[in-house]
Amino acid sequence: MVLSVEGERLKEICDSAAEAALQSIRGLVGDPASGLVMHMGADGTPTKKIDELAEEAVVCVLERSGLGFALLSEELGRKEIGDDPVYHLHLDPLDGTFNAIAGIPFYSVSIYISSPTCGFGYVCDLAHAVNFYAEKGRGAWRETEGKRRRLAVSATPNLSAYSVSAYTLRPHTGRIVPLGDAVRRIRSLGSTSLELCLVAAGKLDGFVDLRGGLRLVDVAAGSLIVEEAGGVVTDGLGCRVSFNDEMWQKAEFVATNGVFHREILDLLGGGDL
């Protein structure tokens, strides 16, 4: 069995949530009006119309699921669903909002669910109907049109051949220069959860975020997917990242195939692995 019975149940809920999110925003993708600011989100950033609709659709699915969730979502903040919630759920209802508003087909919904008995990460590429998911201890998977394929990180043998997705922020942009000089190419694609899935699938060799403001809710699901695909995930100092019920954690973040993880940390001025 690919997933446990519990994992399969959680996947079914996530599949339904992703489909609901997709249907809620389908007519808004590429429409500048979908970027209308509705209010300030719980994470302190503006909630756009398209974000709000995606979140409402996912929450409706969770409320109908019959399970209890302690929900942490970028727009809504904290919400308990059901009585005595068993599961913690980290939700980014639309990761890649700018892309979606601009009609760039690279945006996703990201869901991380944890309980005393299960850890489950799920990311859906909404533009292409591709799902990525992992259950702790059971591997990582890509699914499209009902067909599953196990994910594995790349085995690129030379750092000079690496393709890395990387983000930085003024006035510290110089920190990325040594990495840019060492690898083959750097990309910034605009949806962190999907970029992590590309690392897990071996399409990218690494992901780096040096902005210091990355919310861990953005990367909780993708981190598990990378790790279950054989990769390594740390903060910018090489310390293990802890995902708990606090969504406001912010950190520098590095995920790689593991082959040159420490070397990348050194290039970025980070600590030991």
N, C-alpha and C positions, 0 to 999 in steps of 0.2 A: 504494500500500500504506500503510495506517494506521501500522503498526509495521514495523520491520525483521524479518528472519527470526529474529534473536536475541531481539528484543523479543517476538515472538509466542511463542517457546518459553518465555521467562520468564513471560509472562502465563498460559500454560497451567499452569505450576507453581503460580503464585499462585492461580489459580482453584481448583485442586485443594486447595491449602492452606486457602483460605477455606472451602470446602465441608466439609473435614475438621474445621476449628475449629467451624463451625456445628453439625455433627452431634454433636460431643463435648460441647457445652454446652446443646443444645436442651432437655433435660429439667431443667436447673438454673436457667434464667432465671426470675427471680421467686421463687426459693426461698431464704429466708434462710440455709439450711444451706450454700448454695454459697459463702457468705462466710467459711466456716471457714478460719482461718489455718493453712497447712500448714508454713511456714517463712519465714525472711527471704529475700527475693529478692536477686539479685546487685546490684540497684540500691539496696539498703538499705531498701526498703519491704516490708511484709508481702505474701507470695504467698498469695492465696486459692485455695481448691479449684478454682473456676471458671477462674482464670488458669492454673493448672498443667495442667488438662485441655486447654485451648485450645492452650497451648504444646506439649504432648506431641503433639497431633494434627498441628500444623504441622511439627514436627521430623520426624515419621515420613514425611510427604510429601516433605520435602527429602531425606531419606536414601534414598528410593526413586527419586529423580529421575534419578540417574546423573550429576549435576553436582556439582562441588566448591564448598562455601561456607565462608567464614570468618564464622560466625554470631555476632552480638551480640544478645542477647535480654534483656529486662527481668528475667525470673525466673531464667533459666539462666545468664546471663552469656556467657562466651566458649565456643564449641564449634566444632571443625573437622569438617566433613562431607565425606567423600571425600578422595582423595589430592591434594595440591598444589592447594588451592582457588584457583579463578580469580576467584570473586565474593566481595565483601563484602556481607553481608546484615544490615540493621538490622531487627529484629522487635519489634513490640509485639503480642503474641498476642491481647490483649483490651484495647482502649482504650475506657474507659467501664465499668470493672468495677462501680462503684457503681450505675450505671444498670442494668446487666444483673442484678445481685443484686436490685435493687428492682423489676425488671420494667418499667423505663422503656425503650421501644424506640429507644434511640439509643446504640449501641455498635458496635465495629468491630475488624477486624484490619488492621494496618498493616505493610507490607513495602517496604523500600527496598533495591534491589540495584544495586551498582555494580561496574564492571570497567573495564579500560583502553579498552574499545570500546563500552560501553553504560552508560547510567544509566536506571533504571526504577523508578517509584514506583507503588504499588498500595494502595488502601484499599477494603475491602469493608464496606458497611453490612449487618451480619449480620442485623439485624432485618427488613430489607426486600429482601434479595437484590439489592442494587444495587452495582455495582463502578465505582470511579473509578480511572483509571490514566493514566500519561504516560510517554513515552520521550523522553529529552533530544533536542531538535531536531525532534520529530515531533508536538507538540501534546498536548493532554490530552483525555480522553474519559470519558463516562459510558455504562455498558452495563447494560441490564436485559432479561431474556428474549432474549438474543442480539442485541439491537438497540443499535448504537453511535450516540452523538451527541457531536459535538465540543463541548467546554466553552469558555466565554469569560467573563471577569470582567465585572462590571457596569460601566456607564458613568454611574452616578448623578452628575448635574451639580453638586449642591450638598452640601457637608458636612453641612448641617442636615437633609438627607434620608437620611443614612447609617444603616444598621443594622450594628452592630458586636458581635461576640462578644468579651467582655473578662473577664480574670481579674486579681485583685490579692490582696494578702495583708496582714493587719495586721502591723506598725503603719503601713504605707505606703499605706493605702487612699485617702488624700487625693489621690494622684497621678492617680487615675482621674476625679476630679471635673471637671476642665476638659474632658476628652473627653465626659463625660456631659452637660455643659452645651452642647456644640457639636453633637452628633449627635442624630438623632431617637430612637433606641432602643439599648439595650445588652442583650445576652443572655449567659448562661453555660449552655451546653447539656450539658457533661460528657464530650465525646469530642473532643479537640483535632484528631485526624486527620480526623474527619468534618466538623468545623467549617471546617477549611481547604478541604475539598472543596466546602462550600457557598459559600466565597469564590470558588473556581475556577468554580463553576456560576453565579455572579452572584446567588445568593440572599442572601448577606451581602456587605457592602462591605468588611469588614475583620475582622481577628482580632488581639487584643492580649493578651499574657501578661506581666504585670509582677511575677510571683511570684519570679523569679530562680532558680527551681529546676526549670524546665521542661527535661526531658531531651531532647536533640536527637534521640534515637531515636524520640521520640513524634511528631516533626514532619518527619522527613526525607522520607518519601514524600509527605505533603501539601504540603510546600514545593515539590517539583518539579512537582506537579500544578498548584499556583497559578501558578508561573512559566510553565509551558507554556500556561496559559490566558490569559496576558498580564498577570499580576499582579506585584507586587513583594514580596520577602521580605527583611527585615533583622533585626538585633538591635535592642535598645532605643536604641542610639546611632546607628542608621542604617548600620551596617557590614554588609557581606555576611556571611551565615552559611556557615561551611565545614563540610561533613559528611564525616568521615573515619572511620577504623576505631576511634575512641574514643567509645564510647557514653555515657561519663560527663560529657561536656560539658553544662554547664547555662548558660542564658542567658535574658535577657528577649527577647521575640520579637514582631515585628510583621509582619503580612501584610495587604496591601490590594490593591484594584484598581489602585492606582498613581496615581490622579487626585489624591488629597490626602495622599499618603504622608508627605511632609515636614511638612505642616501637622499631621498626627496626631502625628508625632514631637515637634514643637514643643510641642503641648498636653501631652504626657507628660513634657516636660522632657528629651527626647533630643537627640542631636547632629544634624549636617547629614547629608543623604543623599549 
